[in-house]
């Protein structure tokens, strides 16, 4: 038996990190995880030791260090290959559960729909770097690009967050299309934190209770 792999997606400011924290506090006592199984919380980019270094390169706001769109895509792919090999696959094979703040579809949304890199190139790369690992369940926390910017107005943006509302609109539209194609659970992230986390918990219970 393998563990379960859950991913939370959405544009910046939608509350992914908050919900990963909320669910990670609940899941070990939910009755869903088998005795001896652990919960691994992780993120992209930066889920592995090498990934932490790559994250610094990817999100560096120094204009002199800005990678080309293709180089950016390959950096994300390198991060994911290492993340899968060193973190996700070993955990799942150990019957542990994994919750990740972003996975491969963020690349499709940001680099594909946002940067306009050929989607087939991205999907071909994904088939290599994901190494057969795909989420059992994905949540899309949906907010508008304007709401995203308002929520982050007092924060120092990283390089991707600095792209502006037009870029974010393209990314958000990409996420909506992917969510529909892949039958993700879409949740309005304009609700309060507790309401969102309860909706996530109910969906997890409905999907995995029969696997206990």
RALIN-V551276 format. One record per backbone hydrogen bond with DSSP energy under -1.0 kcal/mol. NH is the residue of the N-H (numbers start at 1). CO is the residue of the C=O. If there is no record, write none. Layout:
# RALIN-V551276
nh=NH co=CO
nh=NH co=CO
This chain:
# RALIN-V551276
nh=3 co=92
nh=6 co=98
nh=7 co=137
nh=8 co=100
nh=9 co=139
nh=14 co=11
nh=19 co=15
nh=20 co=16
nh=21 co=17
nh=22 co=18
nh=23 co=19
nh=24 co=20
nh=25 co=21
nh=26 co=22
nh=27 co=23
nh=29 co=26
nh=30 co=27
nh=37 co=34
nh=40 co=97
nh=42 co=99
nh=44 co=101
nh=52 co=48
nh=54 co=50
nh=55 co=51
nh=56 co=52
nh=57 co=53
nh=58 co=54
nh=59 co=55
nh=65 co=62
nh=66 co=63
nh=72 co=68
nh=73 co=69
nh=74 co=70
nh=75 co=71
nh=76 co=72
nh=77 co=73
nh=78 co=74
nh=79 co=75
nh=80 co=76
nh=81 co=77
nh=82 co=78
nh=83 co=79
nh=84 co=80
nh=85 co=81
nh=86 co=82
nh=87 co=83
nh=88 co=83
nh=89 co=84
nh=91 co=87
nh=92 co=88
nh=93 co=89
nh=95 co=92
nh=96 co=91
nh=97 co=38
nh=98 co=4
nh=99 co=40
nh=100 co=6
nh=101 co=42
nh=102 co=8
nh=102 co=100
nh=106 co=103
nh=108 co=104
nh=109 co=105
nh=110 co=106
nh=111 co=107
nh=112 co=107
nh=113 co=108
nh=114 co=109
nh=115 co=110
nh=117 co=111
nh=122 co=118
nh=123 co=119
nh=124 co=120
nh=125 co=121
nh=126 co=122
nh=127 co=123
nh=129 co=125
nh=130 co=126
nh=133 co=130
nh=136 co=5
nh=137 co=5
nh=139 co=7
nh=140 co=185
nh=141 co=9
nh=142 co=187
nh=148 co=144
nh=149 co=145
nh=150 co=146
nh=151 co=147
nh=153 co=150
nh=155 co=152
nh=159 co=59
nh=162 co=158
nh=163 co=160
nh=168 co=164
nh=169 co=165
nh=170 co=166
nh=171 co=167
nh=172 co=168
nh=173 co=169
nh=174 co=170
nh=175 co=171
nh=176 co=172
nh=177 co=173
nh=178 co=174
nh=179 co=175
nh=180 co=176
nh=181 co=177
nh=182 co=178
nh=184 co=179
nh=185 co=138
nh=187 co=140
nh=189 co=142
nh=196 co=192
nh=197 co=193
nh=198 co=194
nh=199 co=195
nh=200 co=196
nh=201 co=197
nh=202 co=198
nh=203 co=199
nh=204 co=200
nh=205 co=201
nh=206 co=202
nh=207 co=203
nh=208 co=204
nh=209 co=205
nh=211 co=208
nh=212 co=209
